[in-house]
Amino acid sequence: MIAIAPPTRSVFETSPEKLRPFLEGLAARVSAGSNWLVRKKTVCDLLLGLDAFFALPAAERQALMTDGATPADSADVKGGPEDFRRVLPIYVGAILERLAETAVSVPEQAAIYLLSIHPEHQAAAEAWMLADPRNGKSVRKLMRTDRRYRQLMDRMADHWRTVRSN
């Protein structure tokens, strides 16, 4: 097990007030999972679902929001899928902040922590993977074989390329 340092900068403290209930809701759904197999699936399904919502034309998104199908807080992302994908690491970071776990211990957990906006989460996942060659191998296998996780990683790739080039 590898310790997870608490994030130095909270997503909740820096996010708009009206977005916080939405982030709390995402975190509550994930924390209801009994283990990291369930939590990983929940994170992937939630975020891929939100990505699909933002892939809709703006008029369709607005129509769904007025029917109450999606939180109005998400309407702040006006640019569609590209902008939404930039905030995915923030959403993952918020979810993990609320879980407030102290150690990384399984591949599914490490894989999700790698997607967080928080460098502390990423560092803990990477340290866990490097602590034992089997750990790294199991995370790499998950990345190759889990279709939902792979889709999520593909959607986030543009964000990470932009961040690293700046």
C-alpha positions in Angstrom: 0.0 0.0 0.0 1.2 3.5 -0.9 0.1 6.5 1.1 -1.9 9.2 -0.7 -1.0 12.8 0.3 -4.0 15.1 0.7 -4.3 17.5 -2.2 -2.8 20.9 -1.5 -5.5 22.7 -3.5 -9.1 21.5 -3.2 -11.3 21.3 -6.2 -14.3 22.1 -4.0 -12.7 25.3 -2.6 -11.8 26.6 -6.1 -14.9 25.5 -8.0 -17.9 27.8 -8.4 -20.5 27.5 -5.7 -23.2 26.3 -8.0 -21.1 23.5 -9.3 -20.4 22.0 -5.8 -23.7 20.1 -5.4 -23.1 18.4 -8.8 -19.6 17.4 -7.8 -20.9 16.2 -4.4 -23.5 14.1 -6.2 -20.8 12.5 -8.4 -18.7 11.7 -5.4 -21.6 10.2 -3.5 -22.5 7.9 -6.3 -18.9 6.6 -6.5 -18.4 6.3 -2.8 -21.5 4.0 -2.6 -19.4 1.4 -4.4 -18.4 -1.5 -2.2 -14.9 -1.9 -3.7 -12.7 -0.4 -6.4 -14.0 -2.8 -9.1 -17.4 -1.2 -8.6 -16.1 2.4 -8.1 -14.0 2.2 -11.3 -17.0 1.1 -13.3 -19.1 3.9 -11.7 -16.5 6.6 -12.4 -16.1 5.5 -16.0 -19.9 5.2 -16.6 -20.7 8.6 -15.1 -18.0 10.5 -16.9 -18.6 8.7 -20.3 -22.3 9.5 -19.9 -21.5 13.2 -19.2 -19.2 13.2 -22.2 -22.0 11.8 -24.4 -24.3 14.5 -23.1 -21.9 17.2 -24.1 -21.4 15.6 -27.5 -25.0 16.5 -28.3 -25.7 19.7 -30.3 -26.1 22.7 -28.0 -29.9 23.0 -28.7 -30.4 19.3 -27.6 -28.4 19.8 -24.5 -30.4 22.9 -23.5 -33.7 21.0 -24.2 -32.6 18.2 -21.9 -31.5 20.5 -19.2 -34.8 22.4 -19.1 -36.6 19.0 -18.7 -34.5 18.4 -15.6 -32.6 15.5 -17.1 -29.1 17.0 -16.4 -27.9 19.4 -13.7 -28.0 23.0 -15.0 -24.5 23.4 -13.4 -23.1 21.5 -16.3 -24.4 24.1 -18.7 -21.4 26.3 -17.8 -19.4 24.2 -20.3 -20.6 25.9 -23.5 -18.1 24.7 -26.0 -19.2 21.1 -26.1 -17.1 17.9 -25.9 -13.7 19.6 -26.1 -14.3 21.9 -23.2 -16.0 19.1 -21.2 -13.0 16.8 -21.7 -10.8 19.5 -20.2 -12.8 19.4 -17.0 -12.8 15.6 -16.7 -9.6 15.5 -14.5 -11.3 18.1 -12.2 -14.3 15.9 -11.8 -12.2 12.9 -11.0 -10.2 14.9 -8.6 -13.4 16.1 -6.8 -14.6 12.5 -6.6 -11.3 11.3 -5.1 -11.1 14.3 -2.7 -14.5 13.2 -1.2 -13.4 9.6 -0.9 -10.5 10.9 1.2 -8.6 7.6 1.0 -5.2 7.3 2.6 -3.6 4.6 0.5 -3.5 3.0 -3.0 -3.8 -0.7 -2.8 -5.4 -2.1 -6.0 -5.0 -1.6 -9.8 -8.5 -0.2 -10.4 -7.9 2.4 -7.7 -4.5 3.4 -9.2 -5.9 3.6 -12.7 -8.6 6.1 -11.6 -6.1 8.1 -9.5 -3.9 8.5 -12.6 -6.8 10.5 -14.1 -7.1 13.0 -11.3 -6.2 16.7 -11.6 -4.3 16.4 -8.3 -0.6 15.7 -8.7 -0.8 14.1 -5.2 -3.2 11.5 -6.6 -1.2 10.9 -9.7 2.0 10.5 -7.6 0.5 8.0 -5.3 -0.8 5.9 -8.2 2.6 6.0 -9.9 4.4 5.2 -6.7 2.1 2.2 -6.2 2.8 1.0 -9.7 6.5 1.3 -9.3 6.6 -0.3 -5.8 6.1 -3.8 -7.4 6.5 -4.7 -11.1 3.2 -6.7 -10.7 1.4 -3.6 -9.8 2.4 -1.7 -12.8 1.7 -4.7 -15.0 -1.8 -5.0 -13.6 -2.6 -1.4 -14.2 -1.3 -1.5 -17.8 -3.4 -4.6 -18.4 -6.5 -2.9 -17.1 -5.7 0.0 -19.4 -5.6 -2.3 -22.4 -8.5 -4.5 -21.6 -11.1 -2.3 -19.9 -13.1 -0.8 -22.7 -14.8 1.9 -20.6 -11.5 3.0 -19.0 -9.8 3.1 -22.4 -12.6 5.3 -23.8 -12.2 7.7 -20.9 -8.4 7.8 -21.3 -8.8 8.5 -25.0 -11.2 11.4 -24.3 -8.8 12.9 -21.8 -5.6 12.5 -23.9 -6.1 16.0 -25.6 -6.4 17.6 -22.2 -3.1 16.1 -20.9 -1.3 17.0 -24.2 -2.4 20.6 -23.8 -1.4 20.7 -20.1 2.0 19.2 -20.7 2.8 21.5 -23.7 2.2 24.7 -21.7 
